[in-house]
């Protein structure tokens, strides 16, 4: 498995696979051909089906230059390797192709070529790729899961995690201050600020969790800066819960950063043994993984042992199995924003349930990850980020108010 620096990425929302990944691909391509006369980008499969709602075309125009770039949507062209395919073309002044590149945005902002192995070839940071093996290794060597992460990663990983936490909390606090409507035709009103004001009045912990989580998800929907945890669409869950405990339990940034590393280990296991791409496995791979990561992180933060952390992660992921990815009009707003908030609460409940036990249980996290992958393959393509089925078919009345910030 790769480093957690490839899991936790900082960038613009609203989608790690539809916005961040294409942006990385376009920037890489542009750097190879800075003097190209023009660019053409073809979007395939799910990347094309919900690209406009995910601002894929906008980020490509911003990166390559709107006056010299054409974006073509081809949702009917689908590669078995991954639903999020795109091909970039660079043209010379005499209109000949300088280079064309087929690339796939496989989730979390990661890019792959056709049939390229999902593992990073140059270095594997984690020699063990199943949680059961990791637990046995830790037990044998009297280590915590955090110890294992620190052993596998580069020496600066804790400092990296601290910076990630600072960015998470910065996004929370920006989102808490904003009011008005989110961009796009749905005219969704921001709720984080009003719910946070209720927290100020009544000090209800749930109000803080919900408002902090919504703050990040609303920033993401607006194309703001977020951390992939593990994706943009699920970026509210981990920061929302960690921020709430940071504020109420007075945990240090370093304590939170260590918890985030434990959660990252869980996210890495799902990413490499199944998928965190909504286009590939549905929202179970995005919000489900985020909830699982958060439950494990919180179990660490609250003093649970390795078994408690694994159990908390297992509970959270198990009860998201089968969750579809069906954003209305392709915007990362309905049901995505509200789903983040409710999954934040589920992460807390999963952790608390696990801590009431001795940590022994029947179904293991590894088993649930296998089930997630199998369930994702069985999901009809209409329910995997194409906006062709499920909630995405609902015709909502649009608000008449104009956007405001």
C-alpha positions in Angstrom: 0.0 0.0 0.0 1.1 3.5 -0.7 1.8 6.3 1.8 -1.0 8.2 3.5 0.3 11.3 1.7 -1.5 9.9 -1.3 -4.7 9.4 0.6 -4.9 12.8 2.3 -4.7 15.4 -0.5 -5.5 19.1 -0.3 -7.3 20.6 -3.3 -10.5 22.1 -4.7 -13.8 20.4 -4.4 -16.4 19.3 -5.2 -15.0 15.9 -6.3 -11.7 14.2 -5.9 -12.3 11.9 -8.9 -14.2 14.4 -11.1 -12.5 17.7 -10.2 -9.2 17.1 -8.5 -8.1 14.1 -10.6 -8.8 15.8 -13.9 -7.1 18.9 -12.7 -4.0 16.9 -11.8 -4.1 15.2 -15.2 -4.5 18.4 -17.1 -1.7 20.2 -15.2 0.6 17.3 -15.8 -0.3 17.2 -19.5 0.1 21.0 -19.9 3.5 21.0 -18.3 4.6 18.5 -21.0 3.2 20.7 -23.7 3.1 24.3 -22.5 3.3 25.7 -26.0 0.5 23.6 -27.6 -1.8 25.6 -29.8 -4.9 24.1 -28.4 -6.1 21.2 -26.2 -9.0 18.8 -26.5 -10.2 16.7 -23.6 -12.7 13.9 -24.0 -14.5 12.7 -20.9 -15.9 9.1 -20.8 -18.3 7.1 -18.7 -19.2 8.5 -15.3 -16.7 11.3 -15.7 -18.8 12.5 -18.6 -22.3 11.7 -17.2 -21.9 13.9 -14.1 -19.0 16.1 -15.2 -20.9 19.3 -15.5 -22.4 19.0 -12.0 -19.0 18.1 -10.6 -17.4 21.1 -12.4 -15.1 18.9 -14.4 -15.3 21.1 -17.4 -14.7 24.2 -15.4 -11.6 22.9 -13.7 -10.2 21.8 -17.1 -10.9 25.2 -18.6 -9.3 26.9 -15.6 -6.2 24.6 -15.8 -5.6 24.5 -19.6 -7.1 27.9 -20.6 -10.7 28.4 -21.7 -9.8 30.1 -25.0 -7.6 27.2 -26.2 -9.5 24.2 -24.7 -12.4 22.1 -25.9 -14.1 19.6 -23.5 -16.2 16.9 -25.1 -18.6 14.7 -23.1 -18.9 11.1 -24.2 -20.8 9.2 -21.5 -21.6 6.3 -23.8 -17.9 5.4 -24.0 -17.1 3.2 -21.1 -13.8 1.4 -20.2 -14.0 -1.8 -18.1 -10.8 -0.7 -16.2 -12.6 2.2 -14.6 -15.7 4.4 -15.3 -13.8 7.6 -15.0 -11.8 7.8 -18.2 -10.5 10.8 -20.1 -8.3 11.4 -23.0 -6.2 14.6 -23.5 -5.0 15.8 -26.9 -2.4 18.5 -27.5 -2.4 20.1 -31.0 0.3 22.1 -32.8 -0.3 25.3 -34.9 -0.7 23.2 -38.0 -3.4 21.2 -36.2 -1.4 18.0 -35.9 -1.6 15.9 -32.7 1.5 16.4 -30.6 0.4 13.8 -28.0 -2.7 12.1 -26.8 -3.0 10.5 -23.3 -5.7 8.2 -21.9 -5.9 8.4 -18.2 -8.3 7.3 -15.5 -9.3 9.2 -12.3 -9.7 6.2 -9.9 -10.7 8.0 -6.7 -9.2 10.3 -4.1 -7.5 12.3 -6.8 -5.3 9.4 -7.9 -4.5 8.8 -11.6 -3.8 5.6 -13.5 -3.2 4.5 -17.1 -5.2 1.9 -18.8 -4.8 -1.5 -17.0 -2.1 0.0 -14.7 -2.0 -1.8 -11.4 -3.6 0.2 -8.6 -0.6 -0.3 -6.4 2.2 2.3 -6.8 5.0 0.4 -8.4 8.0 2.4 -7.2 7.6 1.8 -3.5 5.2 -0.1 -1.1 5.1 1.6 2.2 3.0 -1.0 3.9 4.2 -4.6 3.7 0.9 -5.9 5.1 -2.3 -5.2 3.2 -4.9 -6.8 5.4 -6.0 -5.6 8.8 -5.9 -9.1 10.4 -2.3 -9.4 9.4 -1.5 -6.0 10.8 -3.3 -6.8 14.1 -1.3 -10.0 14.5 1.9 -8.2 13.7 1.1 -5.5 16.3 0.2 -8.0 18.9 3.4 -10.0 18.3 5.6 -6.8 18.6 3.6 -5.1 21.3 2.6 -2.2 19.0 -0.4 0.0 18.5 -1.9 0.6 15.1 -0.4 4.1 15.3 3.0 2.6 15.9 2.6 0.5 12.8 1.8 3.5 10.7 4.8 5.4 12.1 7.0 2.5 11.4 5.9 2.2 7.8 5.8 5.8 6.8 8.6 8.4 6.3 9.8 10.3 9.4 7.8 13.4 8.6 4.4 11.7 8.5 3.2 13.1 11.9 4.1 16.6 10.9 2.3 16.0 7.6 -0.8 14.8 9.5 -0.7 18.0 11.7 -0.7 20.1 8.6 -3.7 18.1 7.3 -5.6 18.6 10.5 -4.9 22.4 10.4 -6.3 22.5 6.9 -9.3 20.4 7.9 -10.1 22.8 10.7 -9.5 25.9 8.6 -12.1 24.6 6.1 -14.5 23.9 9.0 -14.2 27.4 10.3 -14.5 29.0 6.9 -17.7 27.1 6.2 -19.2 27.9 9.6 -19.1 31.6 8.8 -20.8 31.5 5.4 -24.5 31.9 4.6 -26.5 32.0 1.4 -26.9 29.5 -1.4 -24.6 26.9 -2.9 -23.7 27.3 -6.6 -25.8 25.5 -9.2 -29.4 25.2 -10.2 -30.6 23.4 -7.1 -30.2 26.6 -5.0 -29.4 24.7 -1.8 -29.2 26.9 1.2 -26.2 26.6 3.5 -27.1 25.2 6.9 -23.8 25.0 8.8 -23.9 28.6 10.1 -27.5 28.4 11.4 -26.9 25.0 13.1 -23.7 26.3 14.6 -25.5 29.2 16.1 -27.9 26.8 17.7 -24.9 25.0 19.2 -23.7 28.4 20.6 -27.1 28.8 22.3 -27.7 25.3 23.6 -24.2 23.6 23.6 -25.7 20.5 22.2 -22.8 18.3 21.0 -24.8 16.9 18.0 -25.3 20.5 16.8 -21.5 21.0 16.8 -20.9 17.7 15.0 -23.6 18.4 12.3 -22.5 22.0 11.8 -18.8 21.3 11.5 -19.4 18.4 9.1 -21.9 20.5 7.0 -19.4 23.4 6.9 -16.8 21.2 5.1 -19.3 19.6 2.8 -20.7 23.0 1.8 -17.3 24.4 1.2 -16.6 21.3 -1.0 -19.8 21.8 -2.9 -18.7 25.4 -3.6 -15.4 24.3 -5.0 -13.5 25.4 -1.9 -10.3 23.9 -0.5 -10.8 20.5 1.3 -8.8 17.5 2.3 -9.7 14.2 0.7 -10.9 12.0 3.5 -10.8 9.8 1.5 -12.6 11.7 -1.2 -13.9 15.2 -1.7 -17.5 14.0 -1.7 -17.0 12.4 1.8 -14.6 15.1 3.1 -16.9 16.4 5.8 -17.1 13.3 8.1 -13.6 13.0 9.6 -13.0 16.8 10.0 -16.4 17.4 11.4 -16.0 14.7 14.2 -12.4 15.6 14.9 -13.3 19.3 15.2 -16.1 18.6 17.6 -13.9 16.6 19.9 -11.1 19.2 19.5 -13.4 21.9 20.7 -15.2 20.0 23.5 -12.6 17.6 24.8 -9.6 20.0 24.4 -7.6 17.4 22.5 -4.3 18.7 21.1 -3.6 19.1 17.4 -1.0 16.4 17.8 -3.5 14.0 19.4 -5.9 14.6 16.5 -3.1 14.1 14.0 -2.3 10.7 15.5 -5.9 9.7 15.3 -6.1 10.8 11.7 -3.1 8.5 10.9 -5.0 5.6 12.4 -8.1 6.5 10.4 -5.9 6.8 7.3 -4.7 3.2 7.7 -8.3 2.1 7.4 -8.9 4.3 4.4 -5.8 2.9 2.8 -7.0 -0.7 3.3 -10.3 0.1 1.5 -8.6 2.0 -1.2 -6.2 -0.8 -2.1 -8.3 -3.8 -1.4 -11.6 -2.5 -2.8 -12.2 1.1 -4.0 -13.0 4.6 -2.7 -14.5 5.7 -6.0 -18.2 6.4 -6.1 -18.2 5.8 -9.9 -16.8 2.3 -9.3 -18.5 1.0 -6.1 -21.1 3.6 -5.1 -21.2 5.9 -2.1 -20.4 3.0 0.2 -16.8 3.4 -1.0 -16.8 7.2 -0.2 -19.0 8.1 2.8 -18.8 4.5 4.0 -15.1 4.6 4.1 -15.0 8.1 5.6 -17.3 6.9 8.4 -15.1 3.8 9.0 -11.9 5.9 9.1 -13.5 8.3 11.5 -14.8 5.6 13.8 -11.3 4.1 14.0 -9.7 7.5 14.6 -12.2 8.3 17.4 -11.7 5.0 19.0 -7.9 5.8 19.2 -8.6 9.2 20.5 -10.9 7.9 23.2 -8.3 5.3 24.4 -9.5 2.2 22.7 -7.0 -0.6 21.9 -6.2 -2.0 18.5 -9.2 -4.4 18.6 -11.6 -1.6 19.5 -10.2 0.6 16.6 -10.7 -2.3 14.1 -14.1 -3.1 15.5 -15.3 0.5 15.3 -14.1 0.7 11.7 -15.8 -2.6 10.8 -19.2 -1.5 12.3 -19.2 1.8 10.5 -18.3 0.3 7.1 -20.6 -2.7 7.4 -23.7 -0.6 7.9 -23.0 1.4 4.7 -22.8 -1.6 2.4 -24.9 -1.1 -0.6 -25.2 2.6 -0.4 -25.7 4.1 -3.9 -24.1 7.2 -5.4 -26.9 9.1 -7.0 -26.3 12.8 -6.9 -29.2 14.9 -8.2 -28.1 16.7 -11.5 -24.6 15.4 -10.8 -24.0 18.1 -8.1 -22.2 17.0 -4.9 -25.1 18.4 -2.9 -28.1 16.1 -2.6 -27.8 13.7 -1.0 -24.1 14.1 -0.4 -24.0 17.0 2.1 -26.7 15.7 4.5 -25.2 12.2 4.1 -21.9 13.4 5.5 -23.5 14.8 8.6 -25.5 11.7 9.4 -22.5 9.5 8.8 -20.5 11.6 11.2 -23.0 10.7 13.9 -22.8 7.1 12.8 -19.1 7.1 13.2 -19.4 8.3 16.8 -22.0 5.6 17.5 -19.9 2.9 15.9 -16.9 4.0 18.1 -19.0 4.1 21.3 -20.5 0.7 20.6 -17.1 -0.9 20.0 -15.7 0.6 23.2 -18.5 -1.0 25.3 -17.2 -4.4 24.3 -13.9 -6.2 24.7 -13.2 -5.7 21.0 -13.9 -9.3 20.0 -16.5 -9.8 17.3 -17.5 -12.1 14.4 -17.2 -10.2 11.1 -13.8 -8.6 10.5 -13.0 -5.4 8.7 -11.2 -7.3 6.0 -14.4 -9.3 5.3 -16.5 -6.1 5.0 -14.0 -4.6 2.6 -14.3 -7.7 0.4 -18.1 -7.4 0.6 -17.8 -3.7 -0.4 -15.9 -4.5 -3.5 -18.3 -7.3 -4.5 -21.4 -5.2 -3.8 -19.9 -2.4 -5.8 -19.4 -4.6 -8.8 -23.0 -5.9 -8.5 -24.5 -2.4 -8.3 -26.2 -1.3 -11.5 -24.3 1.5 -13.3 -27.3 3.8 -12.7 -26.4 3.8 -9.0 -22.7 4.5 -9.4 -22.3 8.2 -9.9 -24.0 8.4 -13.2 -27.1 10.3 -11.9 -29.3 8.0 -14.0 -31.1 6.2 -11.1 -32.2 6.4 -7.5 -32.6 9.8 -6.0 -31.1 11.4 -9.1 -34.3 10.7 -10.9 -36.3 12.9 -8.6 -37.4 16.2 -10.2 -37.0 18.9 -7.5 -38.7 22.3 -7.7 -35.9 24.9 -8.0 -35.7 27.9 -5.7 -36.3 31.3 -7.3 -33.9 33.2 -5.1 -30.6 34.3 -6.6 -27.3 33.0 -5.3 -25.7 35.0 -2.4 -22.7 34.7 -0.3 
